[in-house]
């Protein structure tokens, strides 16, 4: 592979994001709402031809893709690699889907009583492990990943559906029904975090949230931020109780990592942060170099 000129693609469920890197500088980049669940009547290869192929002056420009593009809904279903696994070995498991075009496989935990999967985060983890070495990574998002590492190996990981649960409760449940446009409210978020940390058995707290705005003890425009704090606080309390990390590295965009950092700090956990895009690009760069 040509590590001086390559294309990194993060192709998820809702969005396609890509970067064209030359001489360690980003020459082109894009983000379009063409994730694998939004392809409609077109297919991944056609979307690739429209948005990414024009960046390739010649077919020797390598393309490394990660995320849901490797799922059954994507370009091709790529088998998961079992944990524990060394992240540097990902380059040995790339699946070709075109001339100088590869997909990174996802990871799986498959035990007698535990099953888990990830796609895309493994590439971020590879980069994060080089930019911000750590024994524990937390990757906030729609489905937050908690990952245990040991000397470059992913030992175990869990997925917490905090982001999706927030969306479902606000848009498809009685908790969010009839609310006005939501506004940013840091105080409400902090209040929610504190309650979540104190009461990680969260089911009774959910209806209490509705009762709070019905009885006017919680501003109706602040419910979203309070609920976000409640869910993140409960997640942090439960996961830290189970795994006892002394410190974690957060990997993601600043808006989400800031919220998790607040909750983790309140729980007495040391925190460092690693930008999610920087980690992804470093992960792809590492894979490109490994293929030399």
C-alpha positions in Angstrom: 0.0 0.0 0.0 1.0 3.6 -0.6 1.1 5.2 2.9 1.7 8.7 1.4 -1.6 8.7 -0.5 -4.6 6.8 0.8 -8.3 7.1 1.6 -9.8 6.4 5.0 -13.6 5.7 5.2 -15.8 5.5 8.3 -19.0 4.1 6.9 -21.7 3.7 9.5 -25.4 3.1 9.7 -26.4 6.7 9.0 -23.4 8.5 7.6 -20.5 8.0 5.2 -17.4 9.9 6.2 -14.2 9.9 4.3 -10.7 11.5 4.2 -8.2 11.6 1.4 -4.7 11.8 2.9 -1.6 12.8 0.9 1.8 13.4 2.6 0.1 13.3 6.0 -2.2 16.2 5.0 -6.0 15.9 4.4 -6.6 16.8 0.7 -10.3 16.0 0.6 -12.9 15.0 3.1 -16.7 14.5 3.1 -19.7 13.6 5.3 -22.9 12.6 3.7 -26.1 11.0 5.1 -25.5 7.9 3.0 -25.0 5.3 5.8 -25.8 1.7 5.0 -29.4 2.0 6.4 -30.0 5.0 4.0 -28.9 3.6 0.7 -32.4 3.0 -0.6 -32.5 1.6 -4.1 -28.7 2.1 -4.6 -25.9 0.0 -3.3 -22.6 0.7 -1.5 -20.5 0.2 -4.6 -22.5 2.8 -6.5 -22.3 5.3 -3.6 -18.5 4.6 -3.5 -18.3 5.3 -7.2 -20.1 8.6 -6.8 -18.4 10.1 -3.8 -15.0 8.4 -3.3 -13.8 7.0 -6.6 -13.3 10.6 -8.0 -10.5 11.1 -5.4 -8.6 8.2 -6.9 -6.5 9.4 -9.8 -5.3 5.8 -10.2 -6.4 2.5 -8.8 -3.2 2.3 -6.8 -4.6 4.8 -4.3 -5.6 2.4 -1.5 -8.9 2.7 0.4 -9.4 1.3 3.9 -13.0 1.2 5.1 -14.4 0.4 8.5 -17.8 0.4 10.2 -21.2 -1.0 9.2 -20.0 -1.1 5.6 -18.7 -4.6 6.6 -22.1 -5.8 7.9 -24.8 -7.8 6.1 -26.4 -4.4 5.3 -23.2 -3.0 3.8 -21.0 -3.8 0.9 -20.1 -7.3 2.1 -20.6 -9.1 5.3 -17.1 -9.5 6.8 -16.7 -12.1 9.6 -15.9 -10.7 13.1 -12.5 -11.4 14.7 -12.8 -13.0 18.1 -11.4 -11.4 21.3 -9.0 -11.4 22.8 -7.1 -10.0 19.8 -4.1 -7.8 19.2 -5.2 -4.7 17.4 -2.1 -4.6 15.2 -3.2 -7.9 13.7 -6.2 -6.2 12.0 -4.1 -5.6 8.9 -3.9 -9.3 8.5 -7.7 -9.7 8.4 -8.6 -7.0 5.8 -11.2 -8.2 3.3 -10.8 -6.9 -0.3 -13.9 -5.7 -2.1 -12.3 -4.0 -5.1 -9.0 -3.0 -6.6 -7.0 -1.7 -3.7 -10.2 -1.4 -1.6 -10.4 -3.2 1.8 -12.8 -3.4 4.7 -11.6 -3.8 8.3 -13.3 -6.6 10.1 -15.2 -6.0 13.4 -14.6 -7.6 16.7 -16.7 -10.0 18.7 -17.0 -11.4 22.2 -18.6 -14.8 22.1 -18.7 -16.7 25.4 -21.2 -19.1 27.0 -23.3 -16.3 28.6 -21.9 -13.2 26.8 -22.2 -11.9 23.3 -21.0 -8.6 21.9 -19.9 -7.1 18.6 -18.4 -3.9 17.3 -17.7 -2.5 13.8 -15.7 0.7 13.2 -14.6 1.2 16.9 -11.8 -1.4 16.4 -10.1 1.0 14.0 -10.5 3.9 16.4 -9.1 1.7 19.2 -6.1 0.9 17.2 -5.3 4.6 16.7 -6.3 5.5 20.3 -4.0 2.8 21.7 -1.1 4.6 19.9 -2.1 8.2 20.6 -3.3 7.7 24.2 -2.3 4.3 25.6 -4.6 3.0 28.3 -6.0 -0.1 29.9 -9.6 1.1 29.6 -11.4 3.0 26.8 -14.9 4.4 26.8 -16.3 5.3 23.4 -19.5 7.4 23.8 -22.1 7.3 21.1 -25.4 5.8 20.2 -24.0 2.5 21.5 -21.3 3.3 24.0 -18.4 0.8 24.1 -16.4 0.0 27.3 -13.2 -1.7 26.3 -10.6 -3.5 28.4 -7.1 -3.6 26.9 -3.9 -5.3 27.9 -0.6 -4.7 26.1 -2.3 -3.9 22.8 -4.9 -6.6 23.0 -8.6 -6.1 23.3 -9.4 -8.4 26.2 -13.1 -7.7 26.6 -15.7 -5.1 25.7 -19.3 -4.3 26.5 -21.9 -2.1 24.8 -24.3 0.2 26.6 -27.2 1.6 24.5 -27.4 4.9 26.3 -27.6 7.2 23.3 -30.3 5.1 21.6 -32.3 4.8 24.8 -32.2 8.5 25.2 -33.5 9.0 21.7 -36.3 6.3 22.1 -37.5 7.8 25.4 -37.6 11.3 24.2 -39.3 10.5 20.9 -41.3 7.4 21.3 -42.4 7.2 25.0 -44.6 9.0 27.4 -41.6 10.6 29.1 -41.0 12.9 26.1 -44.6 13.2 24.9 -46.0 16.8 24.7 -42.7 18.5 25.5 -41.7 21.8 23.9 -38.4 22.4 22.0 -35.6 21.3 24.2 -32.9 23.8 25.4 -29.4 23.4 26.7 -29.4 23.3 30.5 -26.1 22.3 32.2 -27.6 22.5 35.6 -30.3 20.0 34.7 -27.6 17.7 33.1 -25.6 17.9 36.3 -28.7 17.2 38.4 -29.4 14.1 36.2 -25.8 12.9 36.5 -25.9 13.1 40.3 -29.1 11.1 40.5 -27.9 8.5 38.0 -24.6 8.0 39.9 -26.6 7.6 43.2 -29.3 5.4 41.7 -27.9 3.2 38.9 -30.9 1.0 39.1 -32.5 3.3 36.7 -36.0 2.0 35.8 -37.9 3.7 38.6 -36.0 7.0 37.9 -37.3 7.1 34.3 -41.0 7.6 35.2 -39.9 10.0 38.0 -38.4 12.1 35.3 -41.9 12.4 33.6 -43.5 13.1 37.0 -41.0 15.8 37.7 -41.9 17.9 34.6 -45.6 17.1 35.0 -45.5 18.5 38.5 -43.3 21.5 37.4 -40.2 20.5 39.5 -38.2 20.1 36.3 -38.5 22.7 33.5 -40.2 21.1 30.4 -37.5 22.5 28.1 -34.7 20.8 30.2 -36.0 17.2 30.2 -33.6 16.1 27.4 -30.5 17.3 29.3 -31.7 16.0 32.6 -32.4 12.6 31.0 -29.0 12.6 29.3 -27.3 13.1 32.7 -29.4 10.5 34.4 -28.6 7.8 31.8 -24.9 8.7 31.6 -24.6 8.8 35.3 -26.3 5.4 35.7 -24.1 4.0 33.0 -20.9 5.2 34.6 -22.0 4.0 38.1 -22.9 0.5 36.9 -19.9 0.0 34.7 -17.4 1.4 37.2 -18.9 -0.8 39.9 -18.6 -3.9 37.7 -15.1 -3.2 36.3 -13.4 -1.0 38.9 -11.2 1.1 36.5 -9.0 3.6 38.2 -8.8 5.7 35.0 -10.2 5.6 31.5 -9.5 7.2 28.1 -12.5 8.7 26.3 -12.5 8.4 22.5 -15.1 10.4 20.6 -16.2 13.9 19.7 -15.8 16.7 22.2 -19.5 17.2 22.9 -20.0 13.7 24.1 -16.7 13.1 25.7 -17.2 16.3 27.8 -20.4 14.9 29.2 -18.9 11.5 30.1 -15.9 13.3 31.6 -18.2 15.2 33.9 -19.8 11.9 35.1 -16.6 10.0 35.4 -14.9 12.8 37.3 -17.8 12.9 39.8 -17.4 9.2 40.2 -13.7 9.7 41.1 -12.4 8.1 37.9 -9.3 9.7 36.2 -10.0 10.7 32.6 -8.0 11.5 29.5 -9.5 12.2 26.1 -8.6 11.3 22.6 -10.3 12.8 19.6 -12.4 10.2 17.7 -11.5 11.3 14.2 -7.8 11.6 15.0 -7.9 8.1 16.5 -9.7 6.7 13.4 -7.2 8.3 11.0 -4.3 7.0 13.1 -5.8 3.6 13.1 -6.1 3.5 9.3 -2.6 5.0 8.9 -1.3 2.1 11.1 -3.1 -0.4 9.0 -1.7 1.2 5.8 1.9 1.1 7.2 1.4 -2.6 8.3 0.6 -3.5 4.7 4.0 -2.2 3.4 
